[in-house]
Amino acid sequence: MLVLTWRLITKVLIVIVFACRVFSLRSTPTSNPEDWKVIESLAEEYPYVVGLLNGMKDYICTGSIISKQSILTSGSCVTYDPKYALISAAMYNKHVNNGTVFEVAYTKLHADYIFDLKTSDPNVTRMHSNIGLVFVTRPVLEVFINSADIGNYYASELKEKKLIAVGFGRLGTADTVALQHQAYHQTPCTNPKWYYCVCGIEYSSYTKTYNFEFGTGAPVLYGAELVGITATPCGTLTMKNLGIKYNIFTVIGPYLPWIDKSQMNTVNKHKLKSTTGGTSLKQSQLFKPFCILLVISKALA
């Protein structure tokens, strides 16, 4: 007799809840019906992409699961003080569902973090070590999702490579966000005040899936490997003299020792308390029955 482990049962329930989210948000207006297929395929291909929420459970940033307890994001996202991590979600609207939400225990910002913006121009004037980590209260992230594969690359090794940014952004209404992506053609950054960074010029419009800015803190991928972090929201930076959209990405390679040390310190020095505010593992295995009924009714329709 086949005995299902709790891990397998949990993953099955996650699939059911994912289907619930898709069906429950189908009424959200989009500019293109094909967007739904894109959203669902992104969720399947990049399951480690998560949303970071503030204390009111509003979306503020994107991150990537890199271990059972830690999420990699940009330093600027850490300064927004995330309180919750939303995992296994293609879309999110707190008025419709809370999804699978875990409470954040604490965050860590690189000691050399600098991120300055002009008040009258969205272009970054100074940036260094724009990287941060978010730790959830319970070491259970990998129970749900496999971690991202991190690539050890420096900016020079990504020269002329095709990069993809995948993150959450507003879709249709102000309070609904969904996974979106954009392709970039890597090009050297010319600003000497941007350290450990690469710049990406957007590919032609047929690869564009966003209508509004998206993806601060989102993973930047070279093939299947996570190689960078989106420093500024996709869709905000423009080379005004050429009319070309671009973005700035913090390369992960130089920061891998810092990431490893930060995670090791968490294991050795921190005894994180269980949370009652977020969804615990036990709670997450007991999702509301109406979601299952909704999936069944949709399948039979």
Secondary structure as UniProt FT lines:
FT   HELIX           6..24
FT   TURN            25..27
FT   TURN            33..34
FT   HELIX           35..45
FT   TURN            47..48
FT   STRAND          49..53
FT   TURN            55..56
FT   STRAND          59..65
FT   STRAND          70..73
FT   HELIX           75..79
FT   STRAND          84..87
FT   STRAND          91..93
FT   TURN            94..96
FT   STRAND          100..109
FT   TURN            111..112
FT   STRAND          114..117
FT   STRAND          124..128
FT   STRAND          132..136
FT   HELIX           141..144
FT   HELIX           155..158
FT   TURN            159..160
FT   STRAND          162..170
FT   TURN            174..175
FT   STRAND          177..187
FT   TURN            192..193
FT   TURN            195..196
FT   STRAND          197..202
FT   HELIX           205..207
FT   TURN            216..217
FT   STRAND          219..222
FT   TURN            223..224
FT   STRAND          225..230
FT   STRAND          237..239
FT   TURN            240..243
FT   STRAND          244..251
FT   HELIX           253..255
FT   HELIX           256..269
FT   HELIX           281..284
FT   HELIX           289..300
//
